[in-house]
Amino acid sequence: MSHRIGGSVSPTSGWRASGSTVSISAKPASGYSFTNWTASGTGSFSGASNPISITMGGPITETATFTHNPSPTPTPTATPTPTPTPTPTDTTTPTPTP
């Protein structure tokens, strides 16, 4: 079994008897998601199920693929518009007439 960048797989590669059932799993690293398995050989599995049990039918290869998760884009925060302060105006005071 092998994996591409972004995670790990279990179990490690090794010999298994024909007819034996093996559970395979892929664990994504932080910032990644499991995408799918690609495989070849009798009894191998290709698809998006994880984990999955396979029954060995002969030599197989299984490769796990992971996808990098995009970093979230920050949402801009609105900047408050300051309220204008009224400018005082000169007013004339009427002079009282006698």
trRosetta pair geometry for C-beta under 8 A, 3 or more apart (Angstrom, degrees):
i j d omega theta_ij theta_ji phi_ij phi_ji
1 9 4.8 -132 141 120 125 143
1 11 7.0 128 18 80 141 54
1 12 6.7 -152 52 -162 105 26
1 13 5.2 -165 25 -73 61 71
1 24 6.5 175 -106 -138 146 123
1 61 7.8 148 -100 -164 39 52
1 62 4.7 -20 -116 70 85 101
1 63 7.5 168 -164 -84 59 38
1 64 7.5 34 178 -14 102 97
2 9 7.1 98 128 23 7 145
2 13 7.3 13 -55 -57 69 119
2 61 7.4 -11 14 -170 104 96
2 62 7.5 163 29 88 60 55
2 63 5.0 -15 73 -110 91 82
2 64 7.6 -157 101 23 46 72
3 6 7.7 -128 158 63 108 70
3 7 5.7 -109 177 85 142 80
3 8 6.1 -172 30 -132 164 24
3 9 4.7 175 -51 -21 118 108
3 26 6.6 145 -111 -133 122 104
3 63 6.7 158 -95 -163 31 63
3 64 4.3 -14 -114 58 90 101
3 65 7.9 -175 -155 -70 66 27
3 66 7.2 35 -179 -15 104 108
4 63 6.9 59 -32 172 88 104
4 64 7.0 -138 18 94 74 61
4 65 5.3 23 24 -119 129 59
4 66 6.2 -157 77 26 92 81
5 66 6.9 -116 98 60 48 112
6 28 6.1 -25 152 -145 90 81
6 29 5.5 -143 -172 30 41 103
6 31 7.9 -113 -137 92 87 80
6 32 3.6 158 -167 -134 103 157
6 66 3.0 -154 102 93 128 136
6 67 7.1 122 -177 23 169 13
6 68 6.3 -126 -102 -69 127 69
7 26 5.7 62 127 174 141 90
7 27 5.5 180 -168 90 104 48
7 28 4.3 -66 -87 -114 126 37
7 29 5.1 -148 -83 -15 53 75
7 32 5.7 -138 -48 100 96 141
7 34 6.6 24 -40 -85 174 79
7 64 6.4 -82 86 120 122 130
7 66 4.5 144 0 -64 114 146
8 26 7.4 170 88 -155 37 57
8 27 5.2 -11 60 58 84 98
8 29 7.4 88 -14 -58 82 87
9 12 7.6 122 94 -97 86 43
9 24 6.8 -7 -173 -172 104 95
9 25 7.1 162 -154 87 59 46
9 26 5.2 -26 -101 -102 78 71
9 27 7.5 179 -85 17 28 74
9 62 7.5 165 -167 110 153 108
9 64 5.0 169 -78 0 115 134
10 24 7.1 166 87 -153 51 51
10 25 5.1 -7 57 59 96 91
10 26 8.0 -176 20 -80 69 29
10 27 7.2 36 -5 -11 107 109
11 14 6.7 -50 124 24 120 118
11 22 7.0 -91 22 -168 116 113
11 24 7.2 -90 17 -109 65 67
16 20 4.9 -126 170 68 103 131
16 22 5.6 -53 -124 -56 168 133
16 56 4.9 -172 104 -58 114 158
17 20 4.7 93 65 -23 81 119
17 56 6.8 136 93 78 38 142
18 56 5.4 -129 -123 117 38 100
18 57 6.2 48 -150 -148 93 24
18 58 6.2 21 -106 -70 112 47
19 55 6.7 -15 -153 -179 31 99
19 56 6.4 -37 22 71 22 86
19 57 7.7 74 -62 -96 46 50
20 55 7.3 174 89 -150 27 61
20 56 5.1 14 55 24 74 121
21 53 5.5 13 180 178 105 112
21 54 7.1 167 -151 84 60 34
21 55 5.2 -32 -95 -96 73 72
21 56 7.6 -147 -80 0 24 79
22 53 6.9 163 82 -153 33 65
22 54 5.7 -20 62 61 85 83
22 55 7.9 150 16 -98 70 25
22 56 6.4 58 -3 -43 113 101
23 51 5.5 37 177 155 97 132
23 52 7.3 172 -150 91 61 29
23 53 4.8 -35 -93 -94 70 79
24 37 7.4 84 107 -105 134 145
24 45 7.5 -176 45 45 131 126
24 51 6.3 176 88 -159 41 88
24 52 5.9 -15 58 63 88 78
24 53 7.7 151 13 -102 68 29
24 54 6.4 8 0 5 114 111
24 62 5.9 -50 -156 139 167 165
25 50 6.1 100 -143 -172 64 82
25 51 3.6 -43 -88 -97 93 108
25 52 7.9 155 -81 18 56 55
26 34 4.8 126 99 -122 119 125
26 37 7.3 -170 -28 -74 134 90
26 50 5.3 -62 39 -139 94 133
26 51 7.8 162 13 -97 59 65
26 64 3.8 155 -108 -137 135 148
26 66 7.4 -164 162 -69 126 96
27 34 7.8 -53 -115 -64 9 118
28 32 4.2 -151 -171 98 106 92
28 33 5.5 -31 -101 -123 167 16
28 34 5.0 -128 -48 -44 108 72
28 66 5.2 142 -118 -133 92 123
29 32 5.0 52 57 24 73 123
29 66 7.3 65 22 171 83 166
31 68 6.4 -3 142 -151 93 76
31 69 5.5 -143 -174 43 51 98
32 66 4.4 26 171 166 128 124
32 67 6.5 151 -159 75 76 37
32 68 5.7 -46 -101 -101 79 45
32 69 6.3 -160 -97 -9 20 87
33 66 6.6 157 76 -160 35 76
33 67 5.2 -20 60 60 90 92
33 69 5.8 92 -20 -63 99 99
34 48 7.8 130 124 -160 96 73
34 50 5.2 -46 132 24 158 171
34 64 6.7 -53 -140 -172 96 110
34 65 7.8 102 -166 82 57 51
34 66 5.9 -50 -104 -105 41 77
35 48 7.2 -79 155 -118 41 91
35 65 4.4 -52 62 102 118 95
35 66 6.0 171 -3 -115 94 18
35 67 4.8 97 -65 -24 115 101
36 46 7.2 38 160 -177 112 66
36 47 6.1 -114 -153 148 102 18
36 48 4.7 -57 -100 -86 88 65
36 64 7.8 -176 99 -148 30 53
36 65 5.5 2 57 48 68 109
37 45 5.7 37 96 104 145 87
37 46 5.7 -144 101 -127 83 39
37 47 6.1 1 49 49 95 47
37 48 7.7 -172 13 -82 75 22
37 49 7.8 -38 10 58 119 66
37 50 7.5 152 -34 -76 105 95
37 52 7.2 -97 -3 30 152 139
37 62 5.7 -25 -163 -163 115 93
37 63 6.9 138 -158 71 60 45
37 64 5.9 -33 -98 -96 70 60
37 65 7.6 -178 -88 11 21 82
38 46 5.4 28 -129 -127 42 103
38 62 7.8 148 77 -156 40 45
38 63 5.0 -20 61 62 87 101
38 65 6.6 49 -7 -24 104 117
39 44 3.5 -164 144 164 127 123
39 45 5.6 69 21 62 153 37
39 46 4.9 -147 32 -64 86 79
39 60 6.1 7 -175 178 111 107
39 61 6.0 178 -146 89 64 60
39 62 4.7 -9 -99 -102 110 62
39 63 7.0 178 -76 18 58 69
40 44 5.8 52 78 40 9 165
40 60 6.7 177 88 -152 45 66
40 61 5.3 15 46 44 84 99
41 44 4.5 95 63 -31 81 122
41 57 7.4 166 147 67 82 89
41 58 5.9 -144 -175 88 99 90
41 59 5.4 -115 -132 104 138 55
41 60 3.2 -159 78 -104 139 63
41 61 6.2 124 -9 10 122 62
42 57 3.3 -95 128 98 102 120
42 58 4.4 57 48 28 112 110
42 60 7.1 -119 56 -73 43 100
43 54 5.6 110 158 166 86 101
43 55 5.2 -110 -143 89 115 59
43 56 5.1 124 115 -144 161 19
43 57 3.4 159 -32 3 112 93
43 58 6.8 150 15 28 112 64
43 60 6.0 -103 76 -56 87 140
44 54 6.6 8 -131 -156 26 149
44 60 4.0 166 -73 -152 102 126
44 61 6.9 5 -114 56 145 45
44 62 6.2 -172 -149 -74 100 84
45 49 7.4 -64 164 57 136 110
45 52 5.3 -138 118 121 168 146
45 54 5.0 -132 -20 -86 113 119
45 62 7.0 22 52 -114 78 114
47 52 7.5 107 70 -76 106 160
49 52 4.4 92 106 -76 112 115
50 64 8.0 79 -108 -128 129 115
54 60 7.5 -107 139 80 148 171
54 62 7.8 -164 1 -75 159 139
56 60 6.9 -136 -130 1 75 122
57 60 7.7 77 48 -52 74 115
